[in-house]
Amino acid sequence: MVVFRTPAPEYVIVHDGPPSDSKAKNYYVKYKDYIKNVASSEIYATWPEETIIANVLAIQSITLNRIYTEWYRNKSYDFTITSSTAYDQKWISGRNIYESISQVVDSVFANYLSRPNVQQPIFTQYCDGRQVSCPNWMRQWESKTLGDRGYSAIEILRSFYGSSMYINSSEEISGVPASWPGTSLTIGSSGSKVRQMQSQLNVIAGAYPLIPKIAVDGIFGEGTAEAVRIFQGVFNLPQTGVVDYPTWYKISEIYVGVSRIAELQ
């Protein structure tokens, strides 16, 4: 099996209508925000977590397929994807985002669905399975039933798309200066990844004074844990004091934003 790595983008351009509607507005949307919007528009926040994960992975895989096959660019359009369910996925400008869905996306946004020896992310089509019938696609209400029965996300996906489907990950995230270290950083951790995170937190603290500045020594002690807890509180993450996957990328995301603002001043 050949494993390909597809970098996750920072932004997508959403055409708010069918491709042929030249009067429809294009929106420049952060990738994670786009995925959260589609998932909140397509599924229910009260569904089992594994069902939400399965559906989010399918949404992300469709999106990345559109990006990396340059589906619309190759047809001379100037956008990434549309908001039309006849062509792509449901996206609603300005809609509210459900917290349970937001947390899932923060945890899996660098993942997508693959098959052996296929380079691009799979175009994992789906339908609700009630109003629309789609025998060869994922049926969302049926995925909810499988989640209720205790199926894991990959088991749900394979029940619709076959046993060759697997979850791939993006080691590179566009717009993020360095990749996830692979394990959570917590009290007792040390090394270059801790030092990088401490340095980024100090830059962020310059714009968010509630966050205390800390020693950039590569050692994760109580002071670093407290700064992480306060950062998590400011940006609506669980206040654990542990730099897990969602916290790592939120720190990187905010760091990049603060740095860009500083460059413009």
Salt bridges, closest charged atoms under 4 A:
GLU10 OE2 - ARG260 NH1 3.03
ASP88 OD1 - ARG66 NE 2.60
ASP106 OD1 - LYS32 NZ 3.23
ASP106 OD1 - LYS36 NZ 2.95
GLU142 OE1 - ARG139 NE 2.82
ASP148 OD2 - LYS144 NZ 2.80
GLU171 OE2 - ARG5 NE 3.72
GLU226 OE1 - ARG229 NH2 3.13
GLU253 OE2 - LYS30 NZ 3.41
GLU253 OE1 - LYS32 NZ 3.59
GLU253 OE2 - LYS250 NZ 3.69
